[in-house]
Amino acid sequence: MGGNVEFDGESVWVRPLTKADWSAETGKTWVYDAFVDRTPTQILFARAVMYPTDVTDDDVDELIAAIRQLPTVVAVRLDATAISRKGVEKMQAELPGVRIEKPGVNWP
């Protein structure tokens, strides 16, 4: 869906840089992560050249399902998405242990 992942013990966001890197990342499975022993802790959606970030309210249910499969994720930052306040509130309600942030939006 275009998110960048931060893993436990790492100080940088892991982001594929080229289309080939992106294809390799999307082909990886939980088996890969089990073998390299990486624990995802945060997801960030940020703008980048050649990096898909067209997540909208229509994708919220899929995003919630994906995050539920990553129980170690504690934060999601939605910088480059078209997810509305209503979508963020749904995520917050359905993912109570995950901090959901949508910067640049002033909500009461």
N, CA, C and O atoms as a GROMACS GRO file, in nm:
protein
  432
    1MET      N    1   0.082  -0.120   0.000
    1MET     CA    2   0.000   0.000   0.000
    1MET      C    3   0.086   0.126   0.000
    1MET      O    4   0.033   0.237  -0.002
    2GLY      N    5   0.216   0.109   0.003
    2GLY     CA    6   0.304   0.223  -0.009
    2GLY      C    7   0.364   0.276   0.119
    2GLY      O    8   0.424   0.383   0.119
    3GLY      N    9   0.348   0.204   0.229
    3GLY     CA   10   0.404   0.251   0.354
    3GLY      C   11   0.550   0.213   0.370
    3GLY      O   12   0.596   0.113   0.314
    4ASN      N   13   0.622   0.292   0.445
    4ASN     CA   14   0.761   0.262   0.482
    4ASN      C   15   0.757   0.201   0.621
    4ASN      O   16   0.673   0.238   0.703
    5VAL      N   17   0.847   0.110   0.648
    5VAL     CA   18   0.847   0.040   0.776
    5VAL      C   19   0.972   0.070   0.855
    5VAL      O   20   1.083   0.072   0.801
    6GLU      N   21   0.954   0.094   0.985
    6GLU     CA   22   1.068   0.105   1.075
    6GLU      C   23   1.068  -0.022   1.159
    6GLU      O   24   0.965  -0.063   1.212
    7PHE      N   25   1.186  -0.082   1.171
    7PHE     CA   26   1.198  -0.205   1.248
    7PHE      C   27   1.264  -0.178   1.382
    7PHE      O   28   1.342  -0.084   1.396
    8ASP      N   29   1.230  -0.259   1.481
    8ASP     CA   30   1.285  -0.247   1.615
    8ASP      C   31   1.438  -0.250   1.610
    8ASP      O   32   1.497  -0.337   1.547
    9GLY      N   33   1.500  -0.153   1.677
    9GLY     CA   34   1.646  -0.147   1.681
    9GLY      C   35   1.708  -0.072   1.565
    9GLY      O   36   1.830  -0.055   1.561
   10GLU      N   37   1.627  -0.028   1.470
   10GLU     CA   38   1.680   0.047   1.356
   10GLU      C   39   1.638   0.193   1.370
   10GLU      O   40   1.531   0.222   1.425
   11SER      N   41   1.720   0.283   1.322
   11SER     CA   42   1.688   0.424   1.336
   11SER      C   43   1.646   0.489   1.205
   11SER      O   44   1.629   0.610   1.199
   12VAL      N   45   1.630   0.409   1.101
   12VAL     CA   46   1.589   0.464   0.972
   12VAL      C   47   1.469   0.387   0.920
   12VAL      O   48   1.447   0.271   0.955
   13TRP      N   49   1.392   0.453   0.837
   13TRP     CA   50   1.280   0.388   0.771
   13TRP      C   51   1.333   0.308   0.654
   13TRP      O   52   1.415   0.357   0.577
   14VAL      N   53   1.288   0.184   0.641
   14VAL     CA   54   1.332   0.098   0.532
   14VAL      C   55   1.241   0.123   0.413
   14VAL      O   56   1.121   0.096   0.419
   15ARG      N   57   1.299   0.174   0.305
   15ARG     CA   58   1.220   0.210   0.189
   15ARG      C   59   1.289   0.161   0.062
   15ARG      O   60   1.406   0.193   0.040
   16PRO      N   61   1.219   0.083  -0.022
   16PRO     CA   62   1.277   0.048  -0.151
   16PRO      C   63   1.297   0.175  -0.234
   16PRO      O   64   1.211   0.262  -0.234
   17LEU      N   65   1.408   0.185  -0.304
   17LEU     CA   66   1.438   0.307  -0.380
   17LEU      C   67   1.404   0.297  -0.528
   17LEU      O   68   1.370   0.397  -0.590
   18THR      N   69   1.414   0.178  -0.585
   18THR     CA   70   1.388   0.162  -0.728
   18THR      C   71   1.268   0.072  -0.750
   18THR      O   72   1.220   0.008  -0.656
   19LYS      N   73   1.218   0.066  -0.872
   19LYS     CA   74   1.106  -0.022  -0.902
   19LYS      C   75   1.144  -0.168  -0.877
   19LYS      O   76   1.061  -0.246  -0.830
   20ALA      N   77   1.268  -0.205  -0.908
   20ALA     CA   78   1.313  -0.342  -0.883
   20ALA      C   79   1.314  -0.372  -0.733
   20ALA      O   80   1.272  -0.479  -0.691
   21ASP      N   81   1.363  -0.276  -0.653
   21ASP     CA   82   1.363  -0.294  -0.507
   21ASP      C   83   1.220  -0.306  -0.455
   21ASP      O   84   1.192  -0.388  -0.368
   22TRP      N   85   1.132  -0.223  -0.510
   22TRP     CA   86   0.991  -0.226  -0.467
   22TRP      C   87   0.930  -0.363  -0.499
   22TRP      O   88   0.858  -0.418  -0.416
   23SER      N   89   0.957  -0.418  -0.618
   23SER     CA   90   0.905  -0.549  -0.656
   23SER      C   91   0.958  -0.657  -0.562
   23SER      O   92   0.884  -0.747  -0.523
   24ALA      N   93   1.084  -0.648  -0.526
   24ALA     CA   94   1.143  -0.746  -0.435
   24ALA      C   95   1.077  -0.738  -0.298
   24ALA      O   96   1.049  -0.840  -0.237
   25GLU      N   97   1.052  -0.617  -0.249
   25GLU     CA   98   0.990  -0.600  -0.118
   25GLU      C   99   0.849  -0.656  -0.116
   25GLU      O  100   0.810  -0.722  -0.020
   26THR      N  101   0.771  -0.630  -0.222
   26THR     CA  102   0.633  -0.678  -0.222
   26THR      C  103   0.626  -0.828  -0.235
   26THR      O  104   0.524  -0.888  -0.201
   27GLY      N  105   0.732  -0.891  -0.283
   27GLY     CA  106   0.734  -1.036  -0.296
   27GLY      C  107   0.775  -1.108  -0.169
   27GLY      O  108   0.765  -1.231  -0.161
   28LYS      N  109   0.820  -1.034  -0.069
   28LYS     CA  110   0.863  -1.096   0.057
   28LYS      C  111   0.742  -1.137   0.140
   28LYS      O  112   0.634  -1.079   0.127
   29THR      N  113   0.760  -1.235   0.225
   29THR     CA  114   0.652  -1.285   0.309
   29THR      C  115   0.696  -1.283   0.455
   29THR      O  116   0.808  -1.243   0.487
   30TRP      N  117   0.607  -1.329   0.541
   30TRP     CA  118   0.640  -1.338   0.684
   30TRP      C  119   0.758  -1.432   0.704
   30TRP      O  120   0.833  -1.418   0.801
   31VAL      N  121   0.775  -1.529   0.614
   31VAL     CA  122   0.888  -1.622   0.626
   31VAL      C  123   1.019  -1.545   0.617
   31VAL      O  124   1.112  -1.571   0.694
   32TYR      N  125   1.027  -1.449   0.524
   32TYR     CA  126   1.148  -1.367   0.510
   32TYR      C  127   1.177  -1.293   0.640
   32TYR      O  128   1.289  -1.294   0.690
   33ASP      N  129   1.074  -1.228   0.695
   33ASP     CA  130   1.095  -1.152   0.818
   33ASP      C  131   1.134  -1.243   0.935
   33ASP      O  132   1.211  -1.202   1.022
   34ALA      N  133   1.081  -1.365   0.937
   34ALA     CA  134   1.118  -1.459   1.042
   34ALA      C  135   1.265  -1.498   1.033
   34ALA      O  136   1.333  -1.511   1.135
   35PHE      N  137   1.313  -1.515   0.911
   35PHE     CA  138   1.453  -1.555   0.894
   35PHE      C  139   1.550  -1.442   0.923
   35PHE      O  140   1.658  -1.466   0.976
   36VAL      N  141   1.515  -1.319   0.889
   36VAL     CA  142   1.606  -1.208   0.914
   36VAL      C  143   1.583  -1.146   1.051
   36VAL      O  144   1.655  -1.055   1.092
   37ASP      N  145   1.481  -1.195   1.123
   37ASP     CA  146   1.456  -1.153   1.260
   37ASP      C  147   1.438  -1.002   1.273
   37ASP      O  148   1.506  -0.938   1.353
   38ARG      N  149   1.346  -0.947   1.194
   38ARG     CA  150   1.314  -0.805   1.204
   38ARG      C  151   1.174  -0.790   1.261
   38ARG      O  152   1.084  -0.864   1.223
   39THR      N  153   1.157  -0.696   1.351
   39THR     CA  154   1.028  -0.672   1.413
   39THR      C  155   0.977  -0.534   1.372
   39THR      O  156   1.034  -0.434   1.413
   40PRO      N  157   0.870  -0.527   1.291
   40PRO     CA  158   0.818  -0.396   1.250
   40PRO      C  159   0.754  -0.324   1.368
   40PRO      O  160   0.678  -0.384   1.444
   41THR      N  161   0.785  -0.195   1.383
   41THR     CA  162   0.730  -0.119   1.494
   41THR      C  163   0.649   0.003   1.450
   41THR      O  164   0.556   0.044   1.521
   42GLN      N  165   0.682   0.062   1.335
   42GLN     CA  166   0.610   0.179   1.288
   42GLN      C  167   0.594   0.175   1.137
   42GLN      O  168   0.676   0.116   1.066
   43ILE      N  169   0.487   0.238   1.089
   43ILE     CA  170   0.463   0.249   0.946
   43ILE      C  171   0.444   0.397   0.914
   43ILE      O  172   0.374   0.468   0.985
   44LEU      N  173   0.508   0.441   0.807
   44LEU     CA  174   0.499   0.581   0.766
   44LEU      C  175   0.460   0.587   0.619
   44LEU      O  176   0.517   0.517   0.536
   45PHE      N  177   0.362   0.670   0.587
   45PHE     CA  178   0.328   0.700   0.449
   45PHE      C  179   0.382   0.839   0.419
   45PHE      O  180   0.334   0.938   0.474
   46ALA      N  181   0.483   0.847   0.331
   46ALA     CA  182   0.546   0.975   0.298
   46ALA      C  183   0.569   0.984   0.149
   46ALA      O  184   0.585   0.882   0.081
   47ARG      N  185   0.569   1.103   0.098
   47ARG     CA  186   0.586   1.122  -0.047
   47ARG      C  187   0.728   1.090  -0.091
   47ARG      O  188   0.825   1.125  -0.024
   48ALA      N  189   0.738   1.024  -0.206
   48ALA     CA  190   0.868   0.993  -0.265
   48ALA      C  191   0.848   0.964  -0.413
   48ALA      O  192   0.742   0.919  -0.454
   49VAL      N  193   0.950   0.990  -0.491
   49VAL     CA  194   0.944   0.962  -0.634
   49VAL      C  195   0.931   0.812  -0.655
   49VAL      O  196   1.000   0.734  -0.589
   50MET      N  197   0.843   0.771  -0.746
   50MET     CA  198   0.823   0.630  -0.783
   50MET      C  199   0.778   0.544  -0.666
   50MET      O  200   0.803   0.423  -0.666
   51TYR      N  201   0.713   0.600  -0.567
   51TYR     CA  202   0.671   0.522  -0.452
   51TYR      C  203   0.521   0.540  -0.434
   51TYR      O  204   0.474   0.652  -0.409
   52PRO      N  205   0.444   0.432  -0.447
   52PRO     CA  206   0.298   0.447  -0.442
   52PRO      C  207   0.247   0.485  -0.304
   52PRO      O  208   0.275   0.417  -0.206
   53THR      N  209   0.173   0.595  -0.296
   53THR     CA  210   0.114   0.638  -0.170
   53THR      C  211  -0.027   0.688  -0.193
   53THR      O  212  -0.065   0.792  -0.138
   54ASP      N  213  -0.104   0.617  -0.271
   54ASP     CA  214  -0.239   0.663  -0.305
   54ASP      C  215  -0.345   0.599  -0.217
   54ASP      O  216  -0.451   0.559  -0.266
   55VAL      N  217  -0.319   0.589  -0.088
   55VAL     CA  218  -0.411   0.528   0.006
   55VAL      C  219  -0.521   0.627   0.040
   55VAL      O  220  -0.494   0.743   0.072
   56THR      N  221  -0.647   0.581   0.032
   56THR     CA  222  -0.763   0.666   0.058
   56THR      C  223  -0.854   0.600   0.161
   56THR      O  224  -0.823   0.493   0.214
   57ASP      N  225  -0.967   0.665   0.188
   57ASP     CA  226  -1.066   0.607   0.279
   57ASP      C  227  -1.114   0.470   0.230
   57ASP      O  228  -1.151   0.385   0.310
   58ASP      N  229  -1.113   0.450   0.099
   58ASP     CA  230  -1.155   0.320   0.043
   58ASP      C  231  -1.060   0.208   0.086
   58ASP      O  232  -1.098   0.090   0.079
   59ASP      N  233  -0.940   0.241   0.129
   59ASP     CA  234  -0.839   0.142   0.167
   59ASP      C  235  -0.828   0.121   0.318
   59ASP      O  236  -0.748   0.038   0.362
   60VAL      N  237  -0.906   0.193   0.396
   60VAL     CA  238  -0.891   0.189   0.542
   60VAL      C  239  -0.912   0.048   0.597
   60VAL      O  240  -0.835   0.004   0.682
   61ASP      N  241  -1.014  -0.023   0.550
   61ASP     CA  242  -1.039  -0.159   0.602
   61ASP      C  243  -0.922  -0.251   0.570
   61ASP      O  244  -0.881  -0.331   0.655
   62GLU      N  245  -0.867  -0.240   0.450
   62GLU     CA  246  -0.751  -0.322   0.412
   62GLU      C  247  -0.629  -0.285   0.496
   62GLU      O  248  -0.552  -0.372   0.537
   63LEU      N  249  -0.611  -0.155   0.520
   63LEU     CA  250  -0.498  -0.110   0.601
   63LEU      C  251  -0.510  -0.159   0.745
   63LEU      O  252  -0.412  -0.203   0.804
   64ILE      N  253  -0.631  -0.153   0.801
   64ILE     CA  254  -0.654  -0.203   0.936
   64ILE      C  255  -0.621  -0.352   0.942
   64ILE      O  256  -0.555  -0.397   1.035
   65ALA      N  257  -0.668  -0.427   0.844
   65ALA     CA  258  -0.641  -0.572   0.840
   65ALA      C  259  -0.491  -0.600   0.833
   65ALA      O  260  -0.441  -0.691   0.898
   66ALA      N  261  -0.419  -0.521   0.753
   66ALA     CA  262  -0.274  -0.540   0.739
   66ALA      C  263  -0.203  -0.510   0.870
   66ALA      O  264  -0.112  -0.583   0.910
   67ILE      N  265  -0.242  -0.402   0.937
   67ILE     CA  266  -0.178  -0.365   1.063
   67ILE      C  267  -0.208  -0.468   1.172
   67ILE      O  268  -0.122  -0.496   1.256
   68ARG      N  269  -0.327  -0.525   1.170
   68ARG     CA  270  -0.360  -0.630   1.268
   68ARG      C  271  -0.270  -0.752   1.251
   68ARG      O  272  -0.248  -0.825   1.347
   69GLN      N  273  -0.218  -0.774   1.132
   69GLN     CA  274  -0.128  -0.887   1.109
   69GLN      C  275   0.013  -0.856   1.157
   69GLN      O  276   0.099  -0.944   1.156
   70LEU      N  277   0.038  -0.732   1.199
   70LEU     CA  278   0.167  -0.690   1.250
   70LEU      C  279   0.148  -0.641   1.394
   70LEU      O  280   0.148  -0.521   1.418
   71PRO      N  281   0.132  -0.734   1.488
   71PRO     CA  282   0.098  -0.694   1.625
   71PRO      C  283   0.205  -0.612   1.697
   71PRO      O  284   0.179  -0.557   1.803
   72THR      N  285   0.326  -0.605   1.640
   72THR     CA  286   0.432  -0.527   1.705
   72THR      C  287   0.433  -0.381   1.661
   72THR      O  288   0.510  -0.300   1.714
   73VAL      N  289   0.349  -0.345   1.564
   73VAL     CA  290   0.342  -0.206   1.518
   73VAL      C  291   0.271  -0.122   1.624
   73VAL      O  292   0.161  -0.155   1.668
   74VAL      N  293   0.336  -0.012   1.664
   74VAL     CA  294   0.281   0.074   1.768
   74VAL      C  295   0.240   0.212   1.715
   74VAL      O  296   0.173   0.287   1.786
   75ALA      N  297   0.279   0.245   1.591
   75ALA     CA  298   0.246   0.377   1.537
   75ALA      C  299   0.234   0.373   1.386
   75ALA      O  300   0.308   0.302   1.318
   76VAL      N  301   0.139   0.451   1.334
   76VAL     CA  302   0.122   0.468   1.190
   76VAL      C  303   0.107   0.617   1.166
   76VAL      O  304   0.022   0.683   1.226
   77ARG      N  305   0.190   0.670   1.077
   77ARG     CA  306   0.185   0.813   1.043
   77ARG      C  307   0.140   0.825   0.898
   77ARG      O  308   0.203   0.769   0.809
   78LEU      N  309   0.031   0.897   0.874
   78LEU     CA  310  -0.034   0.905   0.744
   78LEU      C  311  -0.003   1.038   0.674
   78LEU      O  312  -0.094   1.115   0.646
   79ASP      N  313   0.125   1.064   0.645
   79ASP     CA  314   0.164   1.190   0.580
   79ASP      C  315   0.110   1.204   0.438
   79ASP      O  316   0.056   1.308   0.402
   80ALA      N  317   0.124   1.101   0.359
   80ALA     CA  318   0.093   1.111   0.216
   80ALA      C  319  -0.023   1.019   0.180
   80ALA      O  320  -0.009   0.927   0.100
   81THR      N  321  -0.137   1.045   0.240
   81THR     CA  322  -0.256   0.968   0.208
   81THR      C  323  -0.373   1.063   0.191
   81THR      O  324  -0.366   1.180   0.229
   82ALA      N  325  -0.480   1.012   0.134
   82ALA     CA  326  -0.604   1.088   0.123
   82ALA      C  327  -0.706   1.034   0.223
   82ALA      O  328  -0.827   1.039   0.198
   83ILE      N  329  -0.658   0.983   0.333
   83ILE     CA  330  -0.747   0.932   0.438
   83ILE      C  331  -0.801   1.051   0.516
   83ILE      O  332  -0.726   1.135   0.565
   84SER      N  333  -0.933   1.057   0.527
   84SER     CA  334  -0.999   1.169   0.593
   84SER      C  335  -0.999   1.152   0.746
   84SER      O  336  -0.952   1.052   0.800
   85ARG      N  337  -1.052   1.253   0.811
   85ARG     CA  338  -1.066   1.247   0.957
   85ARG      C  339  -1.149   1.126   0.997
   85ARG      O  340  -1.116   1.056   1.093
   86LYS      N  341  -1.257   1.101   0.923
   86LYS     CA  342  -1.343   0.986   0.952
   86LYS      C  343  -1.265   0.855   0.940
   86LYS      O  344  -1.282   0.765   1.023
   87GLY      N  345  -1.181   0.844   0.838
   87GLY     CA  346  -1.099   0.724   0.820
   87GLY      C  347  -0.999   0.706   0.933
   87GLY      O  348  -0.978   0.595   0.982
   88VAL      N  349  -0.937   0.816   0.975
   88VAL     CA  350  -0.841   0.811   1.086
   88VAL      C  351  -0.914   0.770   1.214
   88VAL      O  352  -0.862   0.688   1.291
   89GLU      N  353  -1.031   0.826   1.238
   89GLU     CA  354  -1.107   0.791   1.358
   89GLU      C  355  -1.145   0.643   1.358
   89GLU      O  356  -1.145   0.578   1.463
   90LYS      N  357  -1.178   0.589   1.240
   90LYS     CA  358  -1.209   0.446   1.232
   90LYS      C  359  -1.086   0.363   1.266
   90LYS      O  360  -1.096   0.263   1.338
   91MET      N  361  -0.970   0.404   1.214
   91MET     CA  362  -0.847   0.332   1.244
   91MET      C  363  -0.816   0.338   1.394
   91MET      O  364  -0.779   0.237   1.454
   92GLN      N  365  -0.833   0.456   1.453
   92GLN     CA  366  -0.807   0.471   1.596
   92GLN      C  367  -0.900   0.382   1.679
   92GLN      O  368  -0.858   0.324   1.779
   93ALA      N  369  -1.026   0.372   1.637
   93ALA     CA  370  -1.122   0.291   1.711
   93ALA      C  371  -1.092   0.141   1.698
   93ALA      O  372  -1.108   0.066   1.793
   94GLU      N  373  -1.050   0.100   1.580
   94GLU     CA  374  -1.029  -0.043   1.555
   94GLU      C  375  -0.887  -0.091   1.586
   94GLU      O  376  -0.861  -0.211   1.591
   95LEU      N  377  -0.796   0.003   1.608
   95LEU     CA  378  -0.658  -0.031   1.643
   95LEU      C  379  -0.618   0.043   1.770
   95LEU      O  380  -0.531   0.130   1.766
   96PRO      N  381  -0.680   0.011   1.884
   96PRO     CA  382  -0.660   0.090   2.005
   96PRO      C  383  -0.516   0.090   2.058
   96PRO      O  384  -0.480   0.183   2.130
   97GLY      N  385  -0.435  -0.007   2.025
   97GLY     CA  386  -0.298  -0.011   2.073
   97GLY      C  387  -0.198   0.055   1.980
   97GLY      O  388  -0.078   0.052   2.005
   98VAL      N  389  -0.249   0.116   1.872
   98VAL     CA  390  -0.162   0.176   1.771
   98VAL      C  391  -0.189   0.327   1.766
   98VAL      O  392  -0.304   0.370   1.756
   99ARG      N  393  -0.083   0.407   1.773
   99ARG     CA  394  -0.096   0.552   1.762
   99ARG      C  395  -0.111   0.587   1.614
   99ARG      O  396  -0.021   0.559   1.535
  100ILE      N  397  -0.222   0.648   1.577
  100ILE     CA  398  -0.249   0.687   1.439
  100ILE      C  399  -0.233   0.838   1.430
  100ILE      O  400  -0.301   0.912   1.501
  101GLU      N  401  -0.144   0.884   1.342
  101GLU     CA  402  -0.117   1.028   1.327
  101GLU      C  403  -0.146   1.072   1.184
  101GLU      O  404  -0.112   1.001   1.089
  102LYS      N  405  -0.206   1.188   1.170
  102LYS     CA  406  -0.229   1.250   1.040
  102LYS      C  407  -0.181   1.394   1.052
  102LYS      O  408  -0.261   1.484   1.080
  103PRO      N  409  -0.049   1.419   1.031
  103PRO     CA  410   0.007   1.553   1.049
  103PRO      C  411  -0.047   1.654   0.950
  103PRO      O  412  -0.093   1.620   0.841
  104GLY      N  413  -0.041   1.780   0.992
  104GLY     CA  414  -0.080   1.888   0.902
  104GLY      C  415  -0.228   1.912   0.897
  104GLY      O  416  -0.275   1.995   0.820
  105VAL      N  417  -0.304   1.841   0.979
  105VAL     CA  418  -0.448   1.860   0.983
  105VAL      C  419  -0.485   1.909   1.122
  105VAL      O  420  -0.453   1.845   1.222
  106ASN      N  421  -0.553   2.023   1.127
  106ASN     CA  422  -0.593   2.079   1.256
  106ASN      C  423  -0.734   2.035   1.288
  106ASN      O  424  -0.831   2.088   1.232
  107TRP      N  425  -0.746   1.938   1.377
  107TRP     CA  426  -0.877   1.890   1.417
  107TRP      C  427  -0.905   1.936   1.557
  107TRP      O  428  -0.815   1.943   1.641
  108PRO      N  429  -1.031   1.969   1.584
  108PRO     CA  430  -1.067   2.009   1.721
  108PRO      C  431  -1.057   1.893   1.818
  108PRO      O  432  -1.083   1.909   1.937
   0.00000   0.00000   0.00000
